[in-house]
Amino acid sequence: MPMLTHRLLAAGSASLLAVGILAGCAPAAPTPTHTPAATQSPMFASDADALKAATDAYAAYLKMSDTIAHDGGKDPERIKPFVTGAQLAQQLRGFEVFSKDGLRSSGDTRFDTVSLQRWTQRGDGLVEVDLYMCTDVSDVRVLNSTGTDVTPGTRIDRLPIQIALQSQTTSGRLLLARSDSWSGNNFC
């Protein structure tokens, strides 16, 4: 049984974002700032618009991530339209663990306590939006191939995370570029 727990924790670590097994939230963010390029009109009219676009994009990412995890990691490339190229390899590895180990999830990942850290617009018009938030996986269960709940009992259901979303074209569509656990106090 200790080996199973170790593998589940490893799977959870490898797929923190990919399947929403672990979750996070974040402390109060510094005052939001943005830096639009001098020659470009800003992609967002306000910090509130940047925050809305980023939370909508992250919600769409989580929905697909949960769907793939519910399906046991099958067809993981469905996550591609929601993540940057650099993030894709990490996501696919996380789903591979689920598929290889015969795991699937049930329940949906949620997030709240979102705050905008900053948004920046480069001279070529591409944008990055950085957020702090609480991700909540309290409703997400990990099930093995027989349907037995194997969610680690020591899993923390709410954790602070920092995410970055980037536009990959000047269309403004934001994709998940990075997600990191918050190293400070857990305010979730």
N, C-alpha and C positions, 0 to 999 in steps of 0.2 A: 504494500500500500504506500510506503514512503516514496517508491519510485514513481508511482502514478501521480502523487501529489507534486513531486519534483517536475515531472513532465508537464503537468497542467500549469504550474507556475511558470515554467519555461515557455510554454505555449502562450500563456497570458502576457508574459513580458515581450515575446517576439511579435505579438499581434495587438499590442495596446490600442492602437488606433484601428487596426484592420477589423477587429471584431468587437470592440467595445467591452472587453472582459473586465478591464480595469478602468477606472474613471477618475476624473479630476475636476477640481474647481480652483478658483484663483482668488487671491486677495485683491483688495482695492487697487486699481491701476492708477498710475500717474495721470496727470491731466493729458487728455488726448492731444496729439499734435499731428499735423500733416504738412507735407512739403510738396505742393504741386510744382511741376516744372514751369519755369518762367514763360516759356513760349507755348506751352500747351494749355488748353482750357482744362480745368480740373475734371477728373472722371466723376467725382462726387461733389455735390453742391455743399455738403456739410459733413461733419463728423457723424451725425445721426444717419445720413445716407450711407456712409461707408460701413457703419456698424450693421445696418439692416442688410446690406448686400452680403457682408461677410457671414452673418448669422444664417441667412437664407442658404448660402452656399454650403455652410457647414452642416446644416440640417439635411440637405439633400445628400451630402456625403455620408452622414450617419445612417440615413434610411437605406442607402445601397449597401453600406458595410454590414448593417444588421441583416439585410436580406441574404447576402452571400453567406454570412455566418449561420443563419437559420438553415441554409441549404448545405451545410457541412463543408463550406469552402469550395463548392463546385462552381465552375465558370468564374473564377476570381477576376478575370479581365474585365468584368462588368464595372469594376471600380475605376477603370481608366479615365472615363470622362469627368471624374470628380477630383483627381489628384494630378500633381505635376509629374513629369517624367521621372524626376529624381525620387519622388515619393512612391512611385508605382512599384519599384522592386521591393521595397520594404513591405508594402501592403501585400503583395503576392506571396512573399515568404510567410507572413502571418497566416494567410488563408491556407497555405500549403500544410502548415502544422495541423490545422483542423482537419483537412482532408486526409492526410497521412495517418493521423491518430484516430480517425473515425469519430470526430467530435462535431457537434453542432450546437447552436445556441437557441434559446427561446427568450422572448421578451425584447424590449426595445431600450436602446441607449437614449438618455435624455441629457440636456445641458441647461444650465441656468447661471445666474450671477455673472453675466457676461459684461465685460468692460473693454472698451477700446483702448489699446495702448498707444497706437499711432497708425497712420496710413501715410504712405509716401507714393509719389508718382514720379517716375523717371522721365528723362527728357524724351524717350521714345514712346511715352504714353502708357507704358506698362505700370501696374500698380501692385503694391504689397500692403496688406492689412494685417496688423498684429493684434491679437485679442488675448485677454485672460478670461478664464471661465471655470465653472464647476461642471464636470462630467459625471453623470450619475448612471451606474449600471446596477442599481439595486434590484431592478426587475429582470436583469439578464441572468439566465442560468446556463451552465455548460452541461451538455448531456452527452453520454457516450453512445456507442452504436446500439446498445440495448435500450436506450432511453433513460438510463439511470443518471440522476443528477450527480455530477462529479465536480461541481463548482467548489474551488478551495474554500474551506471554512475561514481561512485567514484573509481572504480577499477584502480589500477596502473598497466599499461601494461608491464613495464620493472622494475625488481627489482634485487638487488644483492642477490645471494645465495651462500652457501657453501655446497658442497656435498661430501660424502664419498662413495666409492665403495669398495667392498671386494670380494676377491676370496673365494669361499666356499669349494673348493677342490684344489688340486695342479695342476688341469688342466689349471688354470689361467683365467677362465671365471669370469668376474667381474660383481657383482650384486649391485644394489643400496642399501646401508646400512643406509644412513642418509642424510637428506636435511634440512638445517636450513637457515632462512632468515639472511642476513648479517646485523648486527646491526650498522655498520658504515655509512658513507655517501654513497648515491646512485650514483655510477659512471656510471650507465647504460645509 
